[in-house]
Amino acid sequence: MEAQTGLSNLGVVVSVRGSVVDMAFEARLPPIYSILRAGDEGKIVIEVLAQRDARSVRGIALTPTQGLARGMAVRDTGGPLMAPVGRGVLSRMFDVFGNAIDRQPAPTDIQWRSVHRAPPALARRSTRSEIFETGIKVIDVLVPLERGGKAGLFGGAGVGKTVLLTEMIHNMIGHQEGVSIFCGIGERCREGEELYREMEDAGVLPNMVMIFGQMNEPPGSRFRVGHAALTMAEYFRDDEHRDVLLLIDNIFRFIQAGAEVSGLLGQMPSRLGYQPTMGTELSGLEERIANTDTGAITSIQAVYVPADDFTDPAAVHTFSHLSASIVLSRKRASEGIYPAIDPLQSSSRMATPGVVGERHYRIAQEIRRTLAQYAELKDIISMLGLEQLSPGDRNVVARARRLERFLTQPFFTTEQFTGIKGRLVRLEQSLEGCERILRDEFEDYPESALYMIGAIDEAKPGANPATEARHVTPGNDA
């Protein structure tokens, strides 16, 4: 959508280098972030990122530049990139330009707003700390999420980030009266299509918006799709006073797209080849996700960790913005413990007695202590065997292994693959189960009885035939 100007401001293409286009203007220079159009019917869209001198600007193409040549005319639209907002965007799927990509008619009952917006002022931000319940045991007990906060799902390729995100969408929309916005940045188009079908089958599309900048699109498009998603989220928070769940898959691809844009513009790379402006660009996006006096945008972001290296600048910069960090472990995934969350590496600022309460805090600390002791004993077990441990240490190992299995959970979004019906577990049920395991109430039960169940009562013999029949004891390293 373009701002209408009385006189069209025309320029000419001076040079094209990949996605970077230099243009000259005689009348007036377009401001930074202006959208320019070129080619047949203005199909090539360019965003101005630098004013080089009094006559020329440098921009990055948000569409492929095939067919663009020196001497071609360029038209200044007179405004920045715009995103559609309003009730009409619900249950729809869009690209970065606000075009519907779900093979349905263009939405009606919408407005257009600039994707470049300032974060809410400090005076408008809410200072209350509230827990955002997900229905996933290991998250609610050990890594509680903050309403209006930002949580990161950290993990390498193939450890279950996207599955965990889709499960959260399913659980949130099912029992919270909010809006969910899914933003796919540089991910596979297959995932977007599958997610759309899953959400349609689950009946949650009416309260959901999807926006995608896929991995085959130019870096400029992938770099701006996050801003477009936030503009939509801000409308529901500020105008409709509704709570919004914003899911971003994958925030690393946003940083990666920024690095590509920076390199194309000729900026000197910083540490490990990342752009020198990475901190500023990430802050400009993350600071717009906030809890205000009108509503909250709660964000859950998948963060790809290059080569599983958590000291990578992309992971370090992202960590600094988060109120909860959920770390996915390849080792746990290989042992069949799903969700493959590492409870000792994951953390949350909400896990304090003042926020979650004394009982919840005490149970969580006891679980962490038990799992940490088990981790220390693993080396001794692997060298000398379980029999060489003291009776007290053997009890710790048994307790820890039962806790690990109880904190697994069958997901609704993986029912078709596992054949086990998904479970949504309330926080009180999760705490009760962990507390009873810590009191050794289930020491006579086989470990497999606690694997892939919902509430602890399902562990009774015959209560969960799917897992009882399989006798699965993943990660049998003790």
C-alpha positions in Angstrom: 0.0 0.0 0.0 1.5 3.4 -0.9 1.1 6.9 0.3 -0.4 9.1 -2.4 1.7 12.1 -3.5 0.5 14.9 -5.6 3.4 14.8 -8.0 5.3 11.5 -8.6 9.0 11.8 -7.8 10.9 10.0 -10.6 14.5 8.8 -10.5 16.7 6.6 -12.6 18.7 3.4 -11.9 22.4 4.1 -11.8 23.7 0.6 -10.9 22.4 -2.8 -9.8 24.6 -5.2 -7.8 22.5 -8.2 -6.7 19.9 -6.8 -4.4 21.6 -3.4 -4.0 20.4 -0.7 -6.3 21.8 2.9 -6.6 19.4 5.5 -8.0 19.7 9.2 -8.9 16.9 11.8 -8.3 16.8 15.3 -9.8 13.8 16.8 -8.0 14.0 15.7 -4.4 15.7 12.9 -2.5 13.4 10.2 -1.0 13.8 9.9 2.8 15.3 6.8 4.4 12.9 3.8 4.5 10.9 5.2 1.5 9.5 2.5 -0.9 10.5 2.9 -4.6 9.0 0.9 -7.5 10.6 0.0 -10.8 10.1 -2.4 -13.7 6.9 -3.6 -15.4 3.9 -2.3 -13.4 6.2 -1.4 -10.5 6.7 -5.0 -9.5 10.3 -4.5 -8.3 10.1 -3.0 -4.8 13.2 -1.2 -3.4 13.6 0.3 0.1 15.9 3.3 0.6 18.6 2.6 3.2 21.1 5.3 2.6 21.3 8.8 1.0 24.8 8.8 -0.7 24.9 12.4 -1.7 22.6 15.3 -2.7 21.4 13.5 -5.8 21.6 9.7 -5.2 20.3 7.1 -2.8 21.1 3.4 -2.2 18.4 0.9 -1.6 17.9 -2.8 -1.0 15.4 -4.7 -3.2 12.6 -6.5 -1.4 11.8 -8.5 -4.5 14.0 -10.3 -7.1 15.8 -7.8 -9.4 15.6 -9.8 -12.6 14.9 -7.4 -15.5 16.2 -4.3 -13.7 18.8 -2.4 -15.7 20.7 0.9 -15.7 18.7 3.8 -17.0 15.3 2.4 -15.9 12.9 4.8 -14.3 12.1 4.5 -10.6 9.0 6.0 -8.9 9.0 7.2 -5.3 5.8 6.0 -3.6 6.1 8.8 -1.0 5.9 6.5 2.0 7.5 3.5 3.9 6.6 -0.2 3.7 3.1 -0.7 5.0 1.4 -3.6 6.7 -2.4 -4.4 6.9 -4.0 -4.2 10.3 -7.6 -4.8 11.5 -10.1 -7.6 12.0 -9.9 -8.5 8.4 -6.4 -10.0 8.8 -7.5 -12.7 11.2 -7.4 -16.3 9.8 -5.3 -15.1 6.8 -1.8 -15.7 5.6 0.3 -12.8 4.2 3.7 -11.9 2.7 5.9 -9.0 3.7 3.9 -6.6 1.5 0.6 -7.5 3.0 -0.5 -9.5 0.0 -2.7 -12.5 0.9 -0.9 -15.8 0.0 -3.6 -18.3 1.0 -5.4 -18.3 -2.4 -8.3 -16.4 -1.0 -9.7 -12.9 -2.0 -7.8 -9.9 -0.7 -9.0 -9.0 2.8 -11.5 -6.2 3.4 -12.0 -4.2 6.6 -8.4 -3.3 7.0 -6.1 -0.3 7.4 -2.5 0.2 6.4 0.2 1.3 8.8 3.9 1.8 8.5 6.1 -1.1 9.7 8.5 1.4 11.2 7.1 2.3 14.7 8.7 3.4 17.9 8.5 1.1 21.0 5.9 2.1 23.7 7.1 4.7 26.1 8.4 3.6 29.5 5.5 5.3 31.2 3.0 3.1 29.3 4.6 -0.2 30.2 3.1 -2.4 32.8 5.2 -3.3 35.8 3.2 -6.3 37.0 4.8 -9.8 36.7 2.3 -12.4 35.6 2.9 -16.0 34.6 1.8 -17.2 31.1 0.7 -20.8 31.4 1.5 -23.0 28.4 0.1 -26.5 29.4 3.5 -28.0 28.9 4.8 -29.5 32.1 8.6 -28.9 31.9 8.1 -25.3 30.8 5.4 -24.3 33.4 7.3 -25.9 36.3 11.0 -25.1 35.6 11.0 -22.3 33.0 7.7 -20.3 33.6 7.0 -17.7 30.9 6.1 -14.1 31.5 2.9 -12.5 30.2 4.1 -9.7 28.0 7.7 -11.1 28.1 10.0 -12.7 25.5 11.0 -16.3 25.7 13.6 -17.9 23.4 13.7 -21.5 22.2 17.4 -22.2 21.7 18.7 -25.2 19.7 20.5 -26.4 16.7 18.9 -27.9 13.6 16.3 -30.7 14.1 15.9 -30.7 17.9 12.2 -29.7 17.9 12.0 -25.8 18.0 9.2 -25.6 15.4 7.2 -28.5 16.9 7.3 -26.9 20.4 6.2 -23.5 18.8 3.2 -25.1 17.0 2.2 -27.0 20.2 2.2 -23.7 22.1 0.0 -22.1 19.5 -2.4 -25.0 19.8 -2.5 -24.8 23.6 -2.7 -21.0 23.9 -5.5 -20.3 21.5 -7.4 -23.2 22.9 -7.7 -21.8 26.4 -6.8 -18.1 26.2 -9.0 -15.4 24.6 -6.2 -13.8 22.6 -4.8 -13.4 19.1 -1.9 -15.4 17.9 0.4 -14.1 15.2 2.9 -16.5 13.6 5.9 -14.8 11.9 8.0 -17.1 9.7 11.4 -15.5 9.0 13.6 -17.3 6.5 12.1 -20.7 7.2 11.0 -23.4 4.8 7.7 -22.9 2.8 6.8 -26.6 3.6 6.6 -25.6 7.3 4.3 -22.7 6.6 1.9 -24.8 4.5 1.9 -27.6 7.1 1.3 -25.1 9.9 -1.7 -23.6 8.1 -3.3 -27.0 7.6 -2.7 -28.0 11.2 -4.1 -24.8 12.6 -7.1 -25.2 10.2 -7.7 -28.7 11.4 -7.4 -27.7 15.1 -10.0 -25.0 14.6 -7.8 -22.1 15.8 -7.4 -20.2 12.5 -10.2 -17.6 13.3 -7.9 -16.0 16.0 -4.7 -16.3 14.1 -2.6 -14.4 11.6 0.3 -15.8 9.7 3.0 -13.8 7.9 5.9 -15.3 6.0 9.2 -14.2 4.5 10.6 -17.5 3.3 14.2 -18.6 2.8 14.0 -18.3 -1.0 13.1 -14.6 -0.8 15.6 -11.8 -1.0 17.3 -10.7 2.3 15.5 -7.3 2.3 12.1 -9.1 2.5 13.3 -11.5 5.3 14.7 -8.5 7.2 11.4 -6.6 7.2 8.8 -9.4 7.8 9.4 -9.2 11.6 8.5 -5.5 11.6 5.3 -6.1 9.6 4.2 -8.9 12.1 4.9 -6.5 15.0 2.8 -3.8 13.4 -0.2 -6.2 13.3 0.4 -7.3 16.9 0.5 -3.7 18.1 -2.9 -3.0 16.5 -4.6 -5.8 18.5 -2.8 -4.7 21.7 -3.3 -0.9 21.4 -6.6 -0.6 19.4 -8.5 -3.7 20.4 -6.9 -4.1 23.9 -6.4 -7.8 23.4 -3.5 -10.0 24.5 -1.3 -11.2 21.6 0.9 -14.2 21.4 3.6 -13.5 18.8 5.6 -16.6 17.6 8.7 -15.9 15.6 10.4 -18.8 13.7 13.3 -18.0 13.5 14.8 -14.8 15.0 18.3 -16.0 14.0 17.2 -15.7 10.3 16.3 -12.0 11.0 19.9 -11.4 12.2 21.2 -13.4 9.2 19.1 -11.3 6.8 20.5 -8.1 8.4 24.0 -9.5 7.9 23.3 -10.1 4.3 21.9 -6.6 3.8 24.8 -5.1 5.6 27.3 -7.0 3.5 25.5 -6.0 0.3 25.6 -2.4 1.3 29.4 -2.6 1.8 29.6 -2.2 5.6 32.6 -3.5 7.3 31.7 -6.8 9.1 32.1 -7.1 12.8 32.8 -10.2 15.0 32.5 -13.5 13.2 31.3 -11.7 10.1 28.1 -10.3 11.6 26.9 -6.8 10.8 28.2 -4.0 13.0 24.6 -2.8 13.6 23.3 -6.2 14.9 22.6 -5.0 18.4 20.7 -1.9 17.2 18.7 -3.8 14.7 17.7 -6.5 17.1 16.8 -4.0 19.8 14.6 -2.0 17.4 12.5 -5.2 16.9 12.6 -6.7 20.4 11.8 -3.5 22.3 8.4 -3.2 20.5 7.4 -6.5 22.2 6.0 -5.2 25.5 3.3 -5.4 28.2 1.4 -2.0 28.3 -1.6 -0.6 30.1 -3.9 -1.7 27.2 -2.7 -5.3 26.7 0.4 -7.5 26.2 2.4 -8.9 23.4 3.9 -12.2 24.6 6.6 -13.5 22.3 8.1 -16.9 21.9 11.0 -17.0 19.5 12.9 -19.9 18.0 16.6 -19.2 18.0 18.8 -21.3 15.8 22.2 -21.7 17.4 25.0 -22.1 14.8 26.9 -25.3 15.4 25.3 -25.5 18.8 27.7 -22.8 20.0 25.9 -20.6 22.6 28.8 -18.1 22.6 27.9 -17.1 19.0 27.2 -13.3 18.9 23.7 -14.0 17.5 22.8 -16.2 20.5 24.5 -13.8 23.0 22.7 -10.7 21.7 19.3 -12.5 21.7 19.8 -13.9 25.2 20.0 -10.3 26.6 16.5 -9.5 25.5 14.7 -12.5 27.0 12.9 -13.1 30.2 13.1 -16.9 29.7 15.6 -19.1 27.8 14.5 -22.6 26.9 17.5 -24.6 25.7 16.8 -27.7 23.6 19.4 -30.5 23.9 20.4 -32.7 21.0 21.5 -35.4 23.5 18.0 -35.5 25.2 16.3 -35.7 21.8 18.5 -38.6 20.8 17.4 -40.4 24.1 13.8 -39.9 23.1 13.0 -37.4 25.8 10.6 -34.9 24.2 10.2 -32.0 24.6 14.0 -32.2 24.5 14.4 -29.3 27.0 17.6 -29.2 29.1 16.3 -28.2 32.5 19.8 -27.3 33.9 20.7 -24.9 31.0 17.2 -23.3 30.7 16.3 -20.4 33.0 13.5 -17.9 33.7 13.5 -14.6 35.5 10.0 -15.5 36.7 11.2 -18.5 38.7 11.4 -16.5 42.0 9.3 -17.0 45.2 7.8 -13.5 44.8 6.3 -14.3 41.4 5.5 -18.1 41.3 5.0 -18.6 45.1 6.9 -20.4 47.7 5.6 -23.9 46.9 6.3 -23.7 43.2 9.8 -22.3 43.8 10.7 -25.0 46.3 9.5 -27.8 44.0 11.4 -26.4 41.0 14.6 -25.9 43.1 14.4 -29.5 44.4 13.9 -30.8 40.8 16.9 -28.9 39.6 19.0 -30.1 42.6 18.0 -33.8 41.9 18.8 -33.6 38.2 22.1 -31.8 38.9 23.2 -34.6 41.3 22.2 -37.2 38.7 24.3 -35.4 36.1 27.3 -35.5 38.4 26.8 -39.2 39.1 26.5 -40.2 35.5 30.3 -40.4 35.1 30.6 -42.7 38.1 27.8 -44.9 36.8 29.3 -45.2 33.3 32.7 -46.3 34.8 31.8 -48.4 37.8 28.1 -49.2 37.3 25.0 -48.4 39.4 25.8 -51.0 42.0 28.8 -49.1 43.3 26.7 -46.1 44.4 25.6 -45.6 48.0 21.9 -46.3 48.7 21.3 -42.5 49.0 22.8 -41.9 45.6 20.8 -44.7 44.1 17.6 -43.1 45.3 18.7 -39.8 43.8 19.2 -41.5 40.4 15.9 -43.3 40.5 14.1 -40.1 41.5 15.9 -38.1 38.7 15.1 -40.7 36.0 11.4 -40.7 37.0 11.3 -36.9 37.0 12.9 -36.9 33.5 10.2 -39.3 32.2 7.3 -37.5 33.9 8.5 -34.2 32.3 8.0 -35.7 28.8 4.7 -35.0 27.2 2.7 -36.2 24.2 1.9 -33.3 21.9 -1.3 -32.6 20.0 0.7 -31.6 16.9 2.6 -34.9 16.8 -0.4 -37.3 17.4 -0.4 -38.5 13.7 3.3 -39.5 14.1 3.3 -41.0 17.6 -0.2 -42.4 17.8 -0.4 -41.1 21.4 -3.1 -38.6 22.1 -1.8 -35.1 23.1 -2.1 -33.8 26.7 -2.6 -30.3 28.1 -1.5 -30.3 31.7 -2.5 -27.6 34.2 0.3 -26.1 36.4 -1.2 -27.5 39.6 -1.3 -31.0 38.1 2.4 -30.7 37.0 3.5 -29.5 40.4 1.5 -32.2 42.2 3.1 -34.9 40.0 6.7 -33.6 40.6 6.1 -33.3 44.3 4.8 -36.9 44.6 7.8 -38.2 42.6 10.2 -36.3 44.9 8.4 -38.0 47.9 9.2 -41.4 46.4 5.5 -42.3 46.0 6.3 -44.0 42.6 9.5 -45.9 43.5 7.7 -49.2 42.9 6.6 -48.1 39.4 8.6 -48.9 36.3 10.1 -45.8 34.7 8.2 -46.5 31.5 4.9 -46.0 33.5 5.8 -42.2 33.8 7.0 -41.8 30.2 4.7 -39.8 27.8 1.8 -39.2 30.1 -0.2 -36.1 31.1 -1.1 -35.8 34.8 0.6 -38.1 37.3 -2.6 -40.2 37.9 -2.2 -41.6 34.4 0.9 -43.5 35.7 -1.4 -46.1 37.4 -1.1 -49.5 35.7 -3.3 -49.6 32.7 -4.0 -45.9 32.7 -1.8 -45.2 29.7 -1.9 -48.3 27.5 0.0 -46.7 24.6 3.2 -46.4 26.6 2.6 -49.4 28.9 2.5 -51.6 25.9 5.7 -50.1 24.4 7.8 -50.2 27.7 9.9 -47.4 26.4 12.8 -46.4 28.6 14.8 -43.9 26.5 18.3 -42.9 27.5 19.0 -46.0 29.5 22.4 -44.8 30.4 22.2 -45.6 34.1 
